[in-house]
Amino acid sequence: MGLDHRLTFLLQQLAWDLPVLVITVAAGVVVVLRRDGGPWWKLALAGLVAIAAGQLVGTFGFFAVSGLDGGYRYSWVASLPALLLNLAGLGLLAAGAISGRRAPTPR
């Protein structure tokens, strides 16, 4: 695979990751703006960071592996850490949502 093809592939993968990264940044801003003294916002923010890191690890890891001879056979090497980071991020995000503050509704 030539370098031009690999760079095109990297840009394409980053474009596919862009919606997830935009959503995690937007959710992170909302979490930081609504934080209070509880631990929920730290869990949620750590989960969002792990999800964003998982996306980037998967993209750049596959980019690095694809440069090897027959690297497509080793794509799981890049996918496994990305999967683990995404699962950990979803777990932390869920823990933050479950333990989150319960604001009383005004009557």
C-alpha positions in Angstrom: 0.0 0.0 0.0 1.5 3.4 -1.0 1.8 6.3 1.4 -0.8 8.3 -0.6 -3.3 5.5 -0.3 -2.6 5.1 3.5 -3.0 8.9 4.1 -6.3 8.9 2.2 -7.5 6.0 4.2 -6.4 7.8 7.5 -8.4 10.9 6.5 -11.4 8.8 5.6 -11.3 7.0 9.0 -10.9 10.3 10.8 -14.0 11.6 8.9 -15.9 8.5 10.1 -14.7 9.2 13.7 -15.7 12.8 13.5 -19.4 12.4 14.6 -18.4 10.4 17.6 -15.7 12.8 18.6 -18.1 15.8 18.2 -20.8 14.1 20.3 -18.3 13.2 23.0 -16.9 16.8 23.1 -20.4 18.2 23.3 -21.5 15.8 26.0 -18.2 16.6 27.9 -19.0 20.3 27.8 -22.5 19.6 29.1 -21.1 17.4 31.9 -18.6 20.1 32.9 -21.2 22.8 32.9 -23.6 20.8 35.1 -21.1 19.4 37.5 -21.6 19.6 41.3 -19.9 18.1 44.3 -20.8 14.5 43.5 -18.6 12.0 41.7 -21.0 11.4 38.8 -19.5 14.1 36.5 -16.0 12.7 37.0 -17.2 9.2 36.0 -19.1 10.6 33.0 -16.2 12.7 31.8 -13.7 9.8 32.2 -16.1 7.7 30.2 -16.3 10.3 27.4 -12.5 10.6 27.3 -12.2 6.8 27.1 -14.7 6.7 24.2 -12.8 9.4 22.3 -9.5 7.7 23.0 -10.9 4.4 21.8 -11.9 5.9 18.5 -8.5 7.5 17.9 -6.6 4.4 19.1 -8.6 2.2 16.6 -8.0 4.6 13.7 -4.3 5.3 14.2 -3.7 1.7 15.3 -5.2 0.4 12.1 -3.3 3.0 10.1 0.0 1.7 11.6 -0.9 -2.0 11.1 -2.0 -1.4 7.5 1.5 -0.4 6.7 2.8 -3.8 7.4 3.0 -6.5 4.7 -0.4 -8.2 4.9 -1.4 -5.9 7.7 -5.1 -6.3 7.1 -4.7 -9.7 8.7 -3.6 -8.0 11.9 -6.4 -5.4 12.1 -7.6 -7.1 15.3 -4.4 -5.9 17.0 -5.7 -2.3 16.6 -9.4 -3.2 17.1 -9.0 -4.9 20.5 -7.6 -1.9 22.5 -10.2 0.3 20.8 -13.0 -2.1 21.8 -11.8 -2.3 25.4 -11.5 1.5 25.6 -15.0 1.9 24.2 -16.5 -0.6 26.6 -14.7 0.9 29.6 -15.9 4.3 28.4 -19.5 3.2 28.1 -19.3 1.6 31.5 -18.0 4.7 33.1 -20.6 6.9 31.3 -23.3 4.5 32.6 -22.0 4.7 36.1 -21.9 8.4 36.0 -25.5 8.5 34.7 -26.7 6.1 37.3 -25.0 7.8 40.2 -25.8 11.3 38.8 -27.6 14.0 40.7 -31.3 14.0 40.9 -32.4 17.6 40.8 -35.9 18.2 42.3 -38.4 19.3 39.8 -39.9 22.7 40.5 -43.6 22.8 41.3 
